[in-house]
Amino acid sequence: MMKIAVIAHGLSSGGAERVAAILANRLAARGHEVLFLAAYSPEREYALDRRIRYEAVLPGRSAGLLRLYERSVLLLRLVREFRADAVFSFITDALVPLVLSGIPVIPSLRTDPGRVQSRKLRGLIQTFVFHRAHAVVFQTEQARDFYGPAIRRKGAVIGNPLTPDLPDWDAANHRRVILAACRLVPQKNLPMLMDAFVRFHKLHPDYTLEIYGEAESPAYLAELTRYRDSSGAADSVAFMGRSAAIHEVMKNSAAFVLSSDYEGLSNAMLEALAIGVPTVSTDSPPGGARAYIIDGVNGALVPVGDADALCRALCRVAQSPDLMRAWSLNARTVRGILGADAICDQWIALIPRRG
């Protein structure tokens, strides 16, 4: 058995944090000794196996690059004290001392690489870390192929593990609800989704749109609410907040929709596919939706920012129960690909064998 450190932003409601928690729990269940390091946030929403050692990394009151340096040094100290055989990391910006330490570090990219590289300092740090890492995990081939040959050679494409025991879509008795589940941030382009739904609703007035998830700030939620109201959709579009029973909500919805401008790999989309909810997504970079949705076979892909195309795709779903059932059956095959044990195996395979 090995000693493995898992580094993530924290254990809050983010998609990367959820994947990190599932991976850490599977490692512990297999008998590995696991250290979970919350590098930015001490908030804990995802549960960890009681055998996992948890540490929140809390630098002093410094700011900017000094704070990043302090966080990096703290991470290195904790990993060394733990005597880790390997590090799985869901952050990259605080890894420079770790990748220089000789400990096998395997970072993972969880967003669109083009967005990261557009921020000069962050892009430089990320590129340096990837070059010095033992291996790099990408969520899609498109994300891996963004980089040069040296990084591509050490790149492994690994999907997100699914939550176990997901329910099956209720094909016969679902509500006439279009469901979105995501963080309420500009990246998700919810105004475009509302534009598409307003057009859809004129043709299918018995449907409503429910948007689940927390807003990045009260001000942004207020901005979205004003946009909804000015679109005349106050009676048909609802912001539902977070739900602890989101999988049951999915099971009883007519369709799931993702409207992101860019998206590493949406856990909610993967769960909707696994449950069998008819799914419509933008074909956003770096190709997460395209990696799992075959347009017209197990869901629909629409161009980023195209409200008319999104409206047409939702109309196809609403007008054809046979299509909905076919997409549902085909989508559920993702369960065999993204089981937590299968994903854990792929991560473990990246750790160098002891000499």
TANOR-V815983 format. One record per residue. N is the residue number from 1. PHI is phi as a letter, one per 30 degrees, with the letter a starting at -180 (* if undefined). Layout:
BEGIN
{{N & PHI} {N & PHI}}
END
This chain:
BEGIN
{{1 & *} {2 & c} {3 & c} {4 & b} {5 & c} {6 & c} {7 & c} {8 & b} {9 & e} {10 & l} {11 & b} {12 & d} {13 & d} {14 & d} {15 & d} {16 & d} {17 & d} {18 & d} {19 & d} {20 & d} {21 & d} {22 & d} {23 & d} {24 & d} {25 & d} {26 & d} {27 & d} {28 & d} {29 & d} {30 & d} {31 & j} {32 & d} {33 & d} {34 & b} {35 & c} {36 & c} {37 & c} {38 & d} {39 & d} {40 & b} {41 & b} {42 & d} {43 & d} {44 & b} {45 & c} {46 & d} {47 & d} {48 & c} {49 & e} {50 & d} {51 & d} {52 & d} {53 & d} {54 & c} {55 & b} {56 & c} {57 & c} {58 & b} {59 & d} {60 & d} {61 & c} {62 & d} {63 & b} {64 & i} {65 & d} {66 & d} {67 & d} {68 & d} {69 & d} {70 & d} {71 & d} {72 & d} {73 & d} {74 & d} {75 & d} {76 & d} {77 & d} {78 & d} {79 & d} {80 & d} {81 & d} {82 & d} {83 & h} {84 & d} {85 & d} {86 & a} {87 & b} {88 & c} {89 & b} {90 & c} {91 & b} {92 & b} {93 & d} {94 & c} {95 & c} {96 & e} {97 & d} {98 & d} {99 & d} {100 & c} {101 & d} {102 & j} {103 & d} {104 & d} {105 & c} {106 & b} {107 & d} {108 & b} {109 & c} {110 & c} {111 & b} {112 & d} {113 & d} {114 & d} {115 & d} {116 & d} {117 & d} {118 & d} {119 & c} {120 & e} {121 & d} {122 & d} {123 & d} {124 & d} {125 & d} {126 & d} {127 & d} {128 & d} {129 & d} {130 & d} {131 & d} {132 & c} {133 & d} {134 & d} {135 & a} {136 & b} {137 & c} {138 & c} {139 & d} {140 & b} {141 & d} {142 & d} {143 & d} {144 & d} {145 & d} {146 & d} {147 & c} {148 & d} {149 & e} {150 & d} {151 & d} {152 & e} {153 & d} {154 & c} {155 & d} {156 & b} {157 & c} {158 & b} {159 & d} {160 & c} {161 & d} {162 & d} {163 & d} {164 & d} {165 & i} {166 & d} {167 & d} {168 & c} {169 & e} {170 & d} {171 & d} {172 & c} {173 & b} {174 & d} {175 & d} {176 & d} {177 & b} {178 & c} {179 & c} {180 & b} {181 & b} {182 & a} {183 & d} {184 & d} {185 & b} {186 & e} {187 & e} {188 & d} {189 & h} {190 & d} {191 & e} {192 & d} {193 & d} {194 & d} {195 & e} {196 & d} {197 & d} {198 & e} {199 & d} {200 & d} {201 & d} {202 & d} {203 & c} {204 & b} {205 & d} {206 & d} {207 & c} {208 & b} {209 & c} {210 & c} {211 & c} {212 & c} {213 & k} {214 & d} {215 & d} {216 & d} {217 & a} {218 & e} {219 & d} {220 & d} {221 & d} {222 & d} {223 & d} {224 & d} {225 & d} {226 & d} {227 & d} {228 & e} {229 & d} {230 & d} {231 & d} {232 & i} {233 & c} {234 & d} {235 & d} {236 & b} {237 & b} {238 & b} {239 & c} {240 & c} {241 & i} {242 & d} {243 & b} {244 & d} {245 & c} {246 & d} {247 & d} {248 & d} {249 & d} {250 & e} {251 & e} {252 & c} {253 & c} {254 & d} {255 & a} {256 & c} {257 & b} {258 & b} {259 & c} {260 & d} {261 & d} {262 & a} {263 & a} {264 & e} {265 & a} {266 & d} {267 & d} {268 & d} {269 & d} {270 & d} {271 & d} {272 & d} {273 & d} {274 & d} {275 & d} {276 & j} {277 & d} {278 & e} {279 & b} {280 & b} {281 & b} {282 & d} {283 & d} {284 & c} {285 & d} {286 & c} {287 & j} {288 & d} {289 & d} {290 & d} {291 & d} {292 & b} {293 & c} {294 & c} {295 & e} {296 & i} {297 & c} {298 & b} {299 & l} {300 & b} {301 & c} {302 & b} {303 & d} {304 & e} {305 & i} {306 & c} {307 & d} {308 & d} {309 & d} {310 & d} {311 & d} {312 & d} {313 & d} {314 & d} {315 & d} {316 & e} {317 & d} {318 & d} {319 & c} {320 & b} {321 & e} {322 & d} {323 & d} {324 & e} {325 & d} {326 & d} {327 & e} {328 & d} {329 & d} {330 & d} {331 & d} {332 & d} {333 & d} {334 & d} {335 & d} {336 & d} {337 & c} {338 & c} {339 & d} {340 & d} {341 & d} {342 & d} {343 & d} {344 & d} {345 & e} {346 & d} {347 & d} {348 & d} {349 & d} {350 & d} {351 & d} {352 & d} {353 & d} {354 & d} {355 & d}}
END
